[in-house]
Amino acid sequence: MLQTYLKDWRYLLASLFLFLLPFERIPSHDVKGITIRLTSILIVLFAITVAPQLFLKKELTPRSKIDWAILAFYFWGWVSVLYAANRHHAALVMLLWGFVLIGYLLVSRLWRQFFNPQAIKQLFVATGVITALFGLYQFVANTYFGASSTWTLLSPNYERSILGFARVQSVGVEPLYYGAFLFLPIAFLLVDMVRSKKMPRTGEALSLIIIIAAFVLTVSRGAYLGFIGAIIVLIIALAAKRALVAKQLAVTVVVLLLGFGLSQALVFATRYFNPATSPGGVKTEDQFVDHAIASQATANSSLNPRLEAMQDAFSIYKKHPILGVGIGNYGVVTTVQKTAQNQYPIVNNQYLETLTELGPVGALLFLVMLVFVMAKLITVALRKDEMSWYAVTLIFVALGIGVQWNFFSTIYILLIWVFIGLVDAIPESKQ
């Protein structure tokens, strides 16, 4: 890897971009309502230095079905600006989306040239472990000792005063988004462990334990459901490829249970450090379970507003069934109360939000794009070369994020388009 860095600095740019992917909130800086992140700086650097060279070589033109599907979907977004209730906000969303799509180009074009699944795995595992350790520190420092956000850098919504324990946010905008990112290092580690003919290395096993513990402590129901669905499909894929070895599967399950056990030990230990932190006198471990399964005790804090937004979005769509209300305009026309920051609310369901804002045409283009992504992954997964396992790994991630898309929505989330870029970068033929 070092030799490649020395030969071509663009590889360093592409690698650094993947490594910094989860750093959405820390560090970042808001300028007139727009958040500047480290990845944003790298996108600008790519646009200034690398993109012109690729443009002259005609390497930025659509070269795959995924490219064409994204272009069509994005074009329809601009069409919707013309009839949006708030054209200014719609245009702003499109510009932010366009900026993020430059990140898609960075990943799909540069990693297509320097394609190295092992390097990609190492980058995601490294940043996964580092951010997971920071997330576990947040949990312990705030839950056990009441450390303030000055020390933990947690948002107020995820401190122990809400549920009696801190939710792991790490460097992400919120636990749900951070949980979505963790699908990447989890998938690479899981697939390698299960299919390996050798016992997992200590470093990889410890990495997975740490990341799983942080993943569980995000207390993100969407992430949990996505993980369960992805695990089921992974087992089916392994069985179909006749790579399901009972011994390796058993070892992997033990590692997963150790990660889960670590998370539960940290939750249970709160009774010894700060037994009075749970609201209403509820034990912290019971509060954790209540929130994780969306029981009546905690549903009013997160689940009901999401259901209300989804019902409202469907009602709006029925009033605008042909074209929708325009990109980014659900929050403009909705009757749902705006957030404390006076920002436009979102549906928290990307599928329904796309239908509500872009109508049946936009929803169809969105689904076509997803079909092309999955079709490429399945095609590569059916091959008999080493690349097929990389595809299986990304299928795991795709299913996890696909399920989570029922619980969050913002069309310009960078993680999503970077992931699609990783899929598009897979060589079409065997290497």
C-alpha positions in Angstrom: 0.0 0.0 0.0 2.8 2.4 0.9 4.5 1.9 -2.5 1.2 2.8 -4.2 0.9 5.9 -2.1 4.4 7.0 -3.2 3.6 6.3 -6.9 0.3 8.1 -7.1 -1.0 10.6 -4.5 -4.5 10.1 -5.8 -4.6 6.7 -4.0 -3.8 8.5 -0.8 -6.7 10.8 -1.4 -9.1 7.9 -2.1 -7.9 6.0 1.0 -8.1 9.0 3.3 -11.6 9.7 2.0 -12.8 6.2 3.1 -11.0 6.4 6.4 -12.6 9.7 7.3 -16.1 8.7 6.2 -17.6 8.3 9.7 -16.2 11.6 10.9 -19.4 13.6 10.2 -19.8 15.6 13.4 -16.3 15.5 14.9 -14.5 17.4 13.6 -16.8 19.7 11.7 -17.7 23.4 11.4 -21.0 25.1 10.4 -20.8 28.0 8.0 -24.2 29.7 7.3 -26.1 26.5 8.0 -23.8 24.3 5.9 -21.6 21.8 7.7 -18.0 21.6 6.6 -16.4 18.2 7.3 -13.0 16.7 6.6 -14.6 14.6 3.8 -16.0 17.9 2.3 -12.5 19.3 2.1 -11.4 16.1 0.3 -14.3 16.3 -2.1 -13.3 19.9 -3.0 -9.7 18.8 -3.4 -10.8 16.0 -5.7 -13.0 18.4 -7.8 -10.1 20.9 -8.2 -7.2 18.6 -8.8 -8.3 15.2 -10.1 -11.7 15.7 -11.7 -10.3 18.0 -14.5 -7.8 15.3 -15.5 -10.5 12.7 -15.5 -12.8 15.0 -17.5 -10.2 15.5 -20.2 -9.8 11.7 -20.4 -13.6 11.3 -20.6 -13.5 9.2 -17.5 -16.2 11.2 -15.7 -18.9 10.4 -18.3 -21.4 7.7 -17.4 -19.7 4.4 -17.9 -22.1 1.9 -16.2 -25.7 1.2 -15.6 -25.4 2.5 -12.1 -24.0 5.8 -13.5 -26.9 6.3 -15.9 -29.4 5.4 -13.2 -28.0 8.0 -10.8 -27.8 10.6 -13.6 -31.5 10.0 -14.4 -32.6 10.1 -10.8 -30.6 13.3 -10.2 -32.0 14.9 -13.3 -35.5 14.2 -12.2 -34.7 15.9 -8.9 -33.9 19.1 -10.8 -37.2 18.7 -12.7 -39.0 18.7 -9.4 -37.4 22.0 -8.4 -39.6 23.6 -11.1 -42.8 22.8 -9.3 -41.6 22.7 -5.7 -43.5 24.8 -3.1 -40.1 26.2 -2.0 -37.8 26.3 -5.0 -35.0 27.9 -3.1 -34.9 25.0 -0.6 -35.3 22.5 -3.3 -32.4 23.9 -5.3 -30.3 23.9 -2.1 -31.0 20.2 -1.6 -30.1 19.5 -5.2 -26.8 21.4 -4.8 -25.9 19.5 -1.6 -26.8 16.2 -3.4 -24.7 17.2 -6.3 -21.8 17.9 -4.0 -22.1 14.5 -2.4 -22.3 12.8 -5.8 -18.8 14.2 -6.4 -17.8 11.9 -3.5 -19.5 9.1 -5.4 -17.3 9.9 -8.4 -14.2 10.1 -6.3 -14.8 6.6 -5.0 -16.1 4.9 -8.1 -13.4 6.4 -10.4 -10.3 6.3 -8.2 -11.0 2.9 -6.6 -11.7 1.6 -10.1 -8.1 2.4 -10.9 -6.6 1.2 -7.7 -9.0 -1.6 -6.9 -7.9 -3.5 -3.8 -10.5 -5.2 -1.6 -8.0 -5.9 1.1 -6.9 -2.3 1.4 -10.6 -1.2 1.5 -11.2 -3.7 4.3 -8.2 -2.5 6.3 -9.3 1.1 6.0 -12.8 0.5 7.2 -11.7 -1.8 10.0 -9.1 0.7 11.2 -11.6 3.6 11.3 -14.3 1.3 12.7 -12.1 0.3 15.7 -10.9 3.8 16.4 -14.3 5.4 16.3 -15.9 2.4 18.3 -13.3 2.8 21.1 -14.2 6.5 21.2 -17.9 5.6 21.3 -17.3 3.2 24.2 -15.4 6.0 26.0 -18.4 8.2 25.5 -20.7 5.6 27.1 -18.5 5.0 30.1 -17.6 8.6 30.8 -21.1 10.0 30.5 -23.1 7.1 31.9 -20.8 6.2 34.8 -19.3 9.5 35.8 -21.6 12.1 34.3 -18.8 13.6 32.2 -20.2 16.6 30.3 -20.2 17.1 26.5 -17.0 19.1 26.9 -15.2 15.8 27.6 -17.4 13.3 25.7 -18.5 15.5 22.7 -21.9 13.8 22.9 -25.0 15.7 21.6 -27.4 16.5 24.5 -30.0 14.1 22.9 -27.8 11.1 23.5 -26.5 11.8 27.0 -27.6 9.8 30.1 -30.2 12.4 31.2 -32.5 11.1 28.4 -32.6 7.3 28.9 -30.4 6.8 32.0 -27.4 5.8 29.9 -25.5 7.4 27.0 -26.1 6.2 23.4 -22.9 5.7 21.5 -22.7 8.4 18.9 -19.0 8.5 18.4 -18.0 10.9 15.7 -21.3 10.5 13.7 -24.2 12.9 13.4 -26.4 10.6 15.4 -26.3 6.9 16.6 -28.5 5.7 13.6 -26.1 7.0 11.0 -23.0 5.8 12.9 -24.7 2.4 13.2 -25.1 2.4 9.4 -21.4 3.1 8.9 -20.5 0.2 11.2 -22.1 -2.2 8.8 -19.0 -1.8 6.6 -16.3 -2.9 9.1 -18.6 -5.5 10.6 -19.3 -7.0 7.1 -15.7 -7.2 6.1 -14.7 -8.9 9.4 -17.6 -11.3 9.5 -17.3 -12.5 5.9 -13.5 -13.1 6.3 -14.0 -15.0 9.5 -16.8 -17.3 8.4 -15.2 -18.2 5.1 -11.6 -18.5 6.3 -10.1 -22.0 6.6 -8.1 -20.9 9.6 -9.0 -19.6 13.0 -9.5 -15.9 13.1 -6.5 -13.8 14.1 -6.6 -12.3 17.6 -6.6 -8.8 16.2 -9.5 -9.3 13.9 -11.5 -11.1 16.7 -10.9 -8.2 19.1 -11.7 -5.7 16.5 -15.1 -7.3 15.8 -15.8 -7.5 19.6 -15.2 -3.8 20.1 -17.2 -2.8 17.0 -20.1 -5.0 17.9 -20.2 -3.6 21.4 -20.3 0.0 20.1 -22.9 -1.0 17.5 -25.2 -2.5 20.1 -24.8 0.6 22.4 -26.0 2.9 19.6 -29.4 1.5 20.6 -30.6 2.0 17.1 -33.5 -0.2 16.3 -33.1 0.4 12.6 -29.5 -0.8 12.8 -30.5 -3.9 14.7 -33.2 -4.9 12.2 -30.8 -4.3 9.3 -28.1 -6.4 11.0 -30.6 -9.3 11.6 -31.7 -9.2 8.0 -28.2 -9.1 6.6 -27.0 -12.0 8.8 -29.8 -14.2 7.5 -28.9 -13.4 3.9 -25.2 -13.9 4.6 -25.9 -17.4 5.9 -28.0 -18.2 2.9 -25.2 -16.9 0.6 -22.6 -19.0 2.4 -24.7 -22.1 2.1 -25.3 -21.4 -1.6 -21.6 -21.1 -2.2 -21.0 -24.2 -0.1 -18.7 -22.3 2.2 -20.6 -22.8 5.4 -18.2 -24.5 7.7 -19.7 -25.4 11.1 -16.4 -24.8 13.0 -15.8 -21.3 11.6 -19.4 -20.4 12.0 -19.3 -21.4 15.6 -16.2 -19.4 16.3 -17.7 -16.3 14.6 -20.9 -16.7 16.6 -18.8 -16.8 19.8 -17.0 -13.6 18.8 -20.4 -11.9 18.1 -21.7 -13.0 21.5 -18.6 -11.7 23.2 -19.2 -8.3 21.6 -22.8 -8.3 22.6 -21.8 -9.5 26.1 -19.4 -6.7 26.5 -22.1 -4.2 25.6 -24.5 -5.7 28.1 -21.8 -5.8 30.8 -21.3 -2.1 30.3 -25.0 -1.5 30.6 -25.4 -3.7 33.7 -22.5 -2.1 35.4 -24.3 1.3 35.5 -26.1 0.1 38.7 -22.8 0.1 40.5 -21.5 3.5 39.3 -24.7 5.6 39.1 -27.8 3.7 40.1 -30.0 6.7 40.2 -29.6 7.8 36.6 -32.5 5.9 35.0 -35.6 8.2 34.6 -38.6 7.2 36.7 -36.6 4.8 38.8 -36.4 2.2 36.0 -33.3 0.0 36.1 -30.8 1.0 33.4 -30.7 -2.5 31.9 -34.5 -2.5 31.7 -34.6 0.9 30.2 -32.1 -0.3 27.6 -34.3 -3.2 26.6 -37.4 -1.0 26.6 -35.8 1.4 24.1 -34.1 -1.3 22.0 -37.5 -3.1 21.4 -39.6 0.1 21.2 -41.8 -0.8 24.2 -44.5 1.5 25.4 -42.2 2.9 28.0 -40.0 4.7 25.5 -42.0 4.8 22.3 -43.3 8.3 22.8 -39.7 9.6 22.6 -38.8 8.3 19.2 -41.2 5.8 17.5 -44.4 7.7 17.6 -43.1 10.9 15.9 -41.6 8.7 13.1 -45.0 7.0 12.6 -46.7 10.4 12.6 -44.3 11.7 10.0 -44.8 8.6 7.8 -48.6 8.9 8.0 -48.4 12.6 7.2 -46.1 11.9 4.2 -48.6 9.4 2.8 -51.4 11.9 3.2 -49.4 14.5 1.3 -48.6 12.1 -1.5 -52.3 11.3 -1.9 -52.8 15.0 -2.6 -49.9 15.1 -5.1 -49.9 11.6 -6.6 -48.5 12.6 -10.1 -45.4 14.6 -9.4 -45.0 14.8 -5.7 -44.2 18.1 -3.8 -40.7 18.6 -5.0 -37.3 17.5 -3.7 -36.7 18.5 -0.1 -40.2 19.9 0.2 -41.9 17.4 2.5 -40.7 19.5 5.4 -42.0 22.6 3.7 -45.6 21.4 3.2 -45.9 19.1 6.3 -48.0 20.0 9.3 -45.6 18.1 11.6 -43.9 20.4 14.0 -40.5 21.7 13.0 -37.4 20.7 15.1 -35.9 22.7 17.9 -33.3 24.0 15.4 -36.2 25.2 13.2 -35.0 22.9 10.5 -37.4 21.3 8.0 -38.6 17.9 9.3 -38.0 14.7 7.3 -40.1 11.6 6.9 -37.4 9.3 8.3 -38.2 6.7 5.6 -36.3 7.3 2.4 -38.6 5.2 0.3 -41.7 7.1 1.3 -39.9 10.4 1.3 -38.8 9.8 -2.3 -42.4 8.9 -3.4 -43.8 11.9 -1.6 -41.3 14.4 -3.0 -40.6 13.0 -6.5 -43.8 11.1 -7.3 -44.0 7.7 -9.0 -41.4 8.7 -11.6 -38.8 9.6 -9.0 -39.6 6.6 -6.9 -39.3 4.3 -10.0 -35.9 5.9 -10.9 -34.8 5.4 -7.3 -35.8 1.7 -7.4 -34.1 1.2 -10.8 -30.9 2.5 -9.3 -31.1 0.1 -6.4 -31.9 -2.8 -8.7 -28.8 -2.0 -10.8 -26.7 -1.9 -7.6 -28.0 -5.2 -6.4 -27.8 -6.8 -9.8 -24.1 -6.0 -10.1 -23.4 -7.3 -6.6 -25.3 -10.6 -7.2 -23.7 -11.1 -10.6 -20.2 -10.7 -9.1 -21.2 -12.8 -6.0 -22.1 -15.7 -8.3 -18.6 -15.8 -9.8 -16.1 -18.3 -8.6 -13.2 -16.0 -8.1 -12.0 -14.1 -5.0 -13.9 -11.0 -6.0 -17.2 -12.8 -5.3 -16.5 -12.6 -1.6 -16.1 -8.8 -1.8 -19.5 -8.7 -3.5 -21.0 -10.9 -0.7 -19.6 -8.5 1.8 -21.2 -5.5 0.1 -24.5 -7.4 -0.2 -24.5 -7.6 3.6 -24.0 -3.9 3.8 -26.6 -3.1 1.1 -29.2 -5.1 3.0 -28.4 -3.6 6.3 -28.6 0.0 4.9 -31.6 -1.0 2.9 -33.5 -1.9 6.0 -32.3 1.2 7.8 -33.6 3.3 5.0 -37.0 2.6 6.6 -35.9 4.7 9.6 -33.9 7.6 8.2 -34.1 9.8 5.1 -31.9 12.5 3.6 -31.0 12.0 0.0 -27.6 13.6 0.3 -26.2 11.3 3.1 -22.6 10.8 2.0 -22.3 7.2 3.3 -24.9 5.9 0.9 -23.3 7.3 -2.2 -19.8 6.3 -1.2 -21.2 2.7 -0.7 -22.7 2.8 -4.2 -19.4 4.1 -5.5 -17.7 1.1 -4.0 -20.1 -1.2 -5.8 -19.6 0.7 -9.1 -15.8 0.4 -8.8 -15.9 -3.4 -8.9 -14.2 -4.6 -12.1 -16.7 -6.0 -14.6 -14.5 -8.9 -15.5 -12.4 -11.4 -13.5 -9.0 -10.1 -12.3 
